Every structure is written in C-alpha cells, then in structure tokens.
C-alpha cells in the first residue's frame, strides 16, 4: 500500500471514530465509550444512584425534577441548567451516554436535553442499569465526579417547536405522533385543562416500543419477576409499529410534557427518520392554548374535582381522629 493510501486510511479511521453514535446503544458500546473518556450520565434520583450505578457515571439527581419547573413542566432558565450540568461536568459538546432504569423515558429526556442545548454525540443506553448488570458488569456505589465545566448553552430551536408553531402545523401535512396512553389520547384521561389530542396525530404510546408493553402494569401486580419486558422490540417490529409514517417527512412528537415523547423521537431517529422534533411543551402547553384545535375534546371539571378532594380530606381527618381515639383507649 502506498504511503498516501496509508495516510488516507488513517484519516478515515480517525474520522469514523469521531462520528456520532446511534441514538440508542448497548452495554458493550457504553463500556467502550467510557473507556475512551465519554461522559456517562445517570438520570435517576439520588437514592437509586447511590444504591448502585455504572462505574464513573455522574448524577445531578432526578433529571426530570432538576431541569424542569413543576407547573408547566418546561425547562428551567438556561443559566440554571448551565450551572447544574456544569457542576457535574456534563458538557453537551462532548460524547455523552445517558441511562436510567431499563426503558425509562427520562433517559431519553436527558438525551433530548443535551441535544436541545447543542449536543451532537449523545446516545441512550435503553437497557440502563438493569442491562448493565445483566451483561455481567459490576456497579459502584461511591459517587463519581468529573471536573466541573463552565457552560454557555444556546437552545437549538429547530429541534423543539413552540406551541404557536405546532398550532400552525396542524393540517399542513406534518406528521404528528402522540406518545401518551390511549386514554389520554381519546380524552378519557384528562391531565390538563382539556383532554383529547392534536388533530391528525398518530397515537404510539411509548411503551409500545417495548417487547412487552404491559411490563410496568405486570410489575405492579408482581406478575413478572423483572423488567426484561421493557427491552426494545426488534428493529423490524419497530418499523411495523411506525409503518404509517414516512421517514422522509418532518415528524413532531409530543406527550404530556416532552418526556415520553423523547423516547418515541429517539426510536424514530434510530429507524432512519430524518427530521424528528420533540414538542417539549406538549399537551400541557397545547391544551392551555384555548383556540388551538383539539380532536376528541373533553374538559377538566375543576369544581367536581375540588368537591371530591374536600370529601376525601374530611374522611382522612375522621380516620385520623378515630386512630387517635383508639390509641388513647389502648393506653388506659
């Protein structure tokens, strides 16, 4: 081989090593990435993190709570996010692997966060801490730290349309995916001012990406021994799940607040969809825009709910008084 070809081969090899990871990676990829210095971010709450995490993984605590305000569930101010991520050494400009529990949409929300703030090489380890141990790898319990960094973050607006932009897209040929439950989609489960869905949206609940979409319910009933059913479906099955959509068209994904949508969106990217966006304000933002069109529209009855809460409060108070009285009688 000529010296020129050798040089070109080395250059190409170097460029390929710098290429962005696929949106979703496995345990072997995580291990290799960590070995080359990639940032590994555990998005779970602090008690879970301290119980055991991938060696070297850093934490800011519960990412969903730390990075969002709890009323609209939108991002907190960018300067606060800069300080939180910077203190943990999480730099969106670097290679980052994000994980949580197997199938957790918050890992995908972590990926979306970093991409929204400029990250170009951010991947999710879908099987998370469960997949890590299942692959025979050990966890560590001591807190991992990285050198803090000073960040200046600028949102990439093209990755997340505003409510005004989404309203303007309705009926214009843009593909819209609703990652919420069928009950939310149909307006039976109302979690905002209004229930229903964006007209024309295709409902693909994020759990449908799993081999067994009922795993969470089965775990609650102790009907299965573990969360292995939350592993992603095979690629061909995922393609069938999203078969109604065109990979070449603009696709906007939403849910209640952008978290579940982040999982559907990353999977669409994994399947080769070219222009996928997450509507971060999602149903909380859209339903609050009272002139925005809604299919299967229902309304939240504030008065009835307040009355039910009042009645429930009285029952709790009565039970507390009863327990207190029984305690007093027992000591006589």
C-alpha positions as CSV (number, residue, x, y, z in Angstrom):
1,X,0.0,0.0,0.0
2,X,1.4,3.4,-0.9
3,X,2.2,6.0,1.8
4,X,-0.7,8.2,0.5
5,X,-3.2,5.4,0.9
6,X,-1.9,4.7,4.4
7,X,-2.3,8.3,5.4
8,X,-5.8,8.5,3.9
9,X,-6.8,5.3,5.6
10,X,-5.6,6.6,9.0
11,X,-7.5,9.8,8.4
12,X,-10.7,8.0,7.5
13,X,-10.3,5.8,10.6
14,X,-9.9,8.8,12.8
15,X,-13.0,10.5,11.3
16,X,-15.1,7.4,11.8
17,X,-14.1,7.3,15.5
18,X,-15.4,10.8,15.8
19,X,-18.8,10.0,14.2
20,X,-21.8,10.4,16.4
21,X,-23.2,7.4,18.0
22,X,-26.6,5.9,17.0
23,X,-29.3,7.3,19.2
24,X,-29.6,4.0,21.1
25,X,-26.6,1.9,22.2
26,X,-26.0,-1.3,24.1
27,X,-23.8,-2.3,27.1
28,X,-20.8,-3.1,25.0
29,X,-20.9,0.3,23.4
30,X,-21.2,2.0,26.8
31,X,-18.2,0.1,28.2
32,X,-16.1,1.1,25.1
33,X,-17.3,4.7,25.3
34,X,-16.5,5.0,29.0
35,X,-13.0,3.6,28.3
36,X,-12.3,6.4,25.8
37,X,-13.4,9.1,28.2
38,X,-17.1,9.6,27.2
39,X,-19.3,11.1,29.9
40,X,-21.8,8.7,31.3
41,X,-24.9,10.3,32.9
42,X,-27.2,8.5,35.3
43,X,-30.6,10.4,35.3
44,X,-32.1,8.5,38.2
45,X,-32.9,10.0,41.7
46,X,-30.0,10.2,44.1
47,X,-31.1,7.3,46.3
48,X,-31.2,5.0,43.3
49,X,-27.8,6.3,42.1
50,X,-26.2,5.7,45.4
51,X,-27.5,2.2,45.6
52,X,-25.5,1.3,42.5
53,X,-24.6,2.9,39.2
54,X,-22.4,2.3,36.2
55,X,-18.7,2.9,37.2
56,X,-17.8,6.6,36.5
57,X,-21.4,7.7,35.9
58,X,-22.2,11.1,37.2
59,X,-25.5,12.4,38.6
60,X,-27.5,15.6,39.1
61,X,-30.2,13.6,40.9
62,X,-33.6,13.2,39.3
63,X,-33.1,14.8,36.0
64,X,-36.8,15.4,35.3
65,X,-37.1,17.3,38.6
66,X,-33.8,19.1,38.5
67,X,-34.1,20.6,35.0
68,X,-37.8,21.4,34.8
69,X,-40.2,23.6,36.7
70,X,-43.1,21.6,38.0
71,X,-46.1,23.6,36.9
72,X,-45.8,23.8,33.1
73,X,-43.0,21.2,33.2
74,X,-40.9,23.2,30.8
75,X,-37.2,23.7,31.2
76,X,-36.0,26.0,34.0
77,X,-33.9,29.0,33.0
78,X,-31.0,28.2,30.8
79,X,-28.4,29.8,33.1
80,X,-29.6,27.5,35.9
81,X,-29.2,24.5,33.6
82,X,-25.7,25.7,32.7
83,X,-24.8,25.6,36.4
84,X,-26.4,22.2,37.2
85,X,-24.8,20.4,34.2
86,X,-21.6,22.3,34.5
87,X,-21.1,21.4,38.2
88,X,-21.5,17.7,37.3
89,X,-19.0,18.0,34.4
90,X,-21.7,17.2,31.8
91,X,-20.8,19.1,28.7
92,X,-23.2,18.6,25.7
93,X,-20.2,19.3,23.4
94,X,-18.6,16.0,24.4
95,X,-19.7,12.4,23.8
96,X,-22.3,11.5,26.3
97,X,-24.2,8.3,27.1
98,X,-27.4,8.7,29.1
99,X,-29.2,6.0,31.1
100,X,-31.6,5.2,33.9
101,X,-33.6,2.1,34.6
102,X,-34.4,-0.1,31.6
103,X,-36.9,1.6,29.3
104,X,-37.0,4.8,31.3
105,X,-38.2,7.8,29.2
106,X,-36.2,10.1,31.5
107,X,-33.0,8.7,29.9
108,X,-34.4,9.8,26.6
109,X,-35.4,13.1,28.1
110,X,-31.8,13.5,29.2
111,X,-30.6,12.9,25.7
112,X,-33.1,15.4,24.3
113,X,-32.0,18.0,26.8
114,X,-28.3,17.7,25.7
115,X,-29.3,17.8,22.0
116,X,-31.6,20.8,22.6
117,X,-28.6,22.6,24.1
118,X,-26.2,21.7,21.2
119,X,-25.1,18.2,21.8
120,X,-24.3,16.2,18.6
121,X,-23.0,13.0,20.0
122,X,-25.4,11.9,22.7
123,X,-26.8,8.4,23.0
124,X,-29.2,6.5,25.2
125,X,-28.4,3.2,26.9
126,X,-32.0,1.9,26.8
127,X,-31.5,-1.2,29.0
128,X,-29.8,1.0,31.6
129,X,-28.5,-0.2,34.9
130,X,-30.5,-3.4,34.5
131,X,-29.0,-4.2,31.2
132,X,-25.5,-3.3,32.5
133,X,-25.7,-5.9,35.3
134,X,-27.5,-8.5,33.0
135,X,-24.4,-8.3,30.8
136,X,-22.2,-9.3,33.7
137,X,-20.9,-5.9,34.6
138,X,-20.4,-4.6,38.2
139,X,-21.9,-1.5,39.7
140,X,-20.3,1.0,42.0
141,X,-21.8,2.8,45.0
142,X,-19.3,5.6,45.6
143,X,-20.2,9.0,43.9
144,X,-18.3,9.6,40.7
145,X,-17.2,13.1,39.9
146,X,-15.9,14.9,36.8
147,X,-14.1,18.2,36.5
148,X,-16.7,20.9,36.6
149,X,-17.0,22.9,33.4
150,X,-18.2,26.4,32.6
151,X,-21.1,26.2,30.1
152,X,-22.7,28.7,27.8
153,X,-25.7,26.9,26.3
154,X,-27.8,28.1,23.4
155,X,-31.1,26.2,22.7
156,X,-31.4,24.7,19.2
157,X,-34.9,26.0,18.4
158,X,-35.2,23.8,15.3
159,X,-35.3,20.7,17.5
160,X,-38.4,21.7,19.5
161,X,-41.3,23.7,18.0
162,X,-43.2,26.2,20.1
163,X,-46.9,26.0,20.7
164,X,-47.5,28.7,18.1
165,X,-45.5,26.7,15.6
166,X,-47.3,23.4,16.4
167,X,-50.8,25.1,16.0
168,X,-49.7,26.5,12.7
169,X,-48.6,23.0,11.5
170,X,-52.0,21.3,12.2
171,X,-53.4,20.2,8.9
172,X,-50.3,21.2,6.9
173,X,-49.0,17.6,6.2
174,X,-46.5,17.4,9.0
175,X,-46.6,14.0,10.8
176,X,-47.5,14.3,14.5
177,X,-47.0,11.5,16.9
178,X,-48.7,11.3,20.3
179,X,-46.7,9.2,22.8
180,X,-49.3,9.3,25.5
181,X,-51.7,6.5,26.6
182,X,-54.8,5.7,24.6
183,X,-57.0,7.0,27.4
184,X,-55.2,10.4,27.3
185,X,-55.3,10.4,23.5
186,X,-59.1,9.8,23.4
187,X,-59.8,12.4,26.1
188,X,-60.9,9.9,28.7
189,X,-57.9,10.6,31.0
190,X,-57.7,14.4,31.3
191,X,-54.4,15.7,32.7
192,X,-54.5,19.3,31.6
193,X,-57.2,22.0,31.2
194,X,-58.5,20.0,28.2
195,X,-58.4,16.3,27.2
196,X,-58.1,14.9,23.6
197,X,-55.3,15.1,21.1
198,X,-53.9,17.3,18.3
199,X,-55.9,16.7,15.2
200,X,-54.2,14.2,12.8
201,X,-51.8,12.9,15.5
202,X,-51.0,9.2,15.4
203,X,-51.1,7.6,18.8
204,X,-48.0,5.4,19.6
205,X,-47.7,5.1,23.4
206,X,-44.1,5.0,24.3
207,X,-44.5,1.6,26.0
208,X,-45.4,0.1,22.6
209,X,-41.7,0.3,21.8
210,X,-41.0,-2.4,24.4
211,X,-41.1,-6.2,23.8
212,X,-44.0,-6.3,26.3
213,X,-45.8,-3.0,26.6
214,X,-47.7,-4.3,29.7
215,X,-44.5,-4.9,31.7
216,X,-45.0,-1.9,34.1
217,X,-48.5,-3.0,35.0
218,X,-47.3,-6.6,35.4
219,X,-44.5,-5.5,37.7
220,X,-47.0,-3.5,39.9
221,X,-49.1,-6.7,40.2
222,X,-45.9,-8.9,40.7
223,X,-46.9,-10.9,37.7
224,X,-43.4,-10.9,36.3
225,X,-40.0,-11.2,38.1
226,X,-38.2,-8.3,36.5
227,X,-38.4,-5.6,33.9
228,X,-36.8,-7.5,31.0
229,X,-40.1,-7.0,29.0
230,X,-39.1,-3.3,28.7
231,X,-36.3,-4.2,26.3
232,X,-36.8,-2.6,22.9
233,X,-38.7,-4.6,20.2
234,X,-36.6,-5.9,17.3
235,X,-35.9,-3.4,14.6
236,X,-38.4,-5.0,12.2
237,X,-41.1,-4.9,14.8
238,X,-40.4,-1.2,15.5
239,X,-40.6,-0.4,11.8
240,X,-44.0,-2.1,11.7
241,X,-45.1,0.0,14.7
242,X,-44.3,3.2,12.8
243,X,-45.3,1.9,9.4
244,X,-47.9,4.6,8.9
245,X,-45.2,7.3,9.0
246,X,-42.9,8.5,6.2
247,X,-39.2,8.7,7.3
248,X,-38.6,11.5,4.8
249,X,-41.2,13.8,6.2
250,X,-41.0,16.2,9.2
251,X,-42.2,14.5,12.3
252,X,-43.2,16.2,15.6
253,X,-43.6,14.1,18.7
254,X,-45.4,15.1,21.9
255,X,-46.8,13.7,25.1
256,X,-47.9,15.4,28.3
257,X,-44.6,17.3,29.0
258,X,-42.0,16.1,26.5
259,X,-40.5,13.2,28.4
260,X,-42.4,10.2,26.9
261,X,-42.1,11.9,23.5
262,X,-38.4,11.9,23.8
263,X,-38.4,8.1,23.7
264,X,-40.6,7.8,20.6
265,X,-38.5,10.5,18.9
266,X,-35.1,8.8,19.5
267,X,-36.5,5.5,18.2
268,X,-37.7,7.2,15.1
269,X,-34.2,8.6,14.6
270,X,-32.8,5.1,15.2
271,X,-35.1,3.9,12.4
272,X,-33.8,6.5,10.0
273,X,-36.3,9.3,10.2
274,X,-34.5,12.4,9.0
275,X,-36.3,15.3,10.6
276,X,-37.7,14.5,14.1
277,X,-38.7,17.1,16.6
278,X,-39.9,17.0,20.2
279,X,-42.7,19.4,21.1
280,X,-41.4,19.9,24.6
281,X,-44.4,21.9,26.0
282,X,-46.6,19.1,24.7
283,X,-50.1,18.6,25.8
284,X,-49.8,20.9,28.9
285,X,-48.9,23.8,26.6
286,X,-51.2,22.9,23.7
287,X,-54.3,22.3,25.8
288,X,-53.8,25.6,27.6
289,X,-54.0,27.4,24.2
290,X,-57.8,27.5,24.2
291,X,-58.0,28.5,20.5
292,X,-55.9,25.5,19.4
293,X,-57.9,22.8,17.6
294,X,-58.4,19.6,19.6
295,X,-59.8,16.2,18.5
296,X,-61.9,14.2,21.0
297,X,-62.0,17.3,23.1
298,X,-63.1,17.0,26.8
299,X,-62.7,19.3,29.7
300,X,-61.4,19.1,33.2
301,X,-64.2,19.8,35.8
302,X,-62.4,21.8,38.5
303,X,-65.4,22.2,40.7
304,X,-66.2,18.4,40.8
305,X,-62.6,17.6,41.5
306,X,-62.3,20.1,44.3
307,X,-65.5,18.7,45.9
308,X,-64.1,15.2,45.7
309,X,-60.8,16.3,47.3
310,X,-62.7,18.1,50.0
311,X,-64.8,15.0,50.8
312,X,-61.6,12.8,50.8
313,X,-59.9,15.3,53.1
314,X,-62.8,15.0,55.6
315,X,-62.7,11.2,55.5
316,X,-58.9,11.3,56.2
317,X,-59.4,13.7,59.1
318,X,-62.2,11.4,60.5
319,X,-59.9,8.4,60.2
320,X,-57.1,10.3,61.9
321,X,-59.4,11.2,64.8
322,X,-60.5,7.6,65.1
323,X,-57.0,6.3,65.2
324,X,-56.0,8.8,67.8
325,X,-59.0,7.9,69.9
326,X,-58.2,4.1,69.6
327,X,-54.6,4.9,70.6
328,X,-55.8,6.8,73.7
329,X,-58.2,3.9,74.7
330,X,-55.4,1.4,74.3
331,X,-53.2,3.2,76.9
332,X,-55.9,3.4,79.5
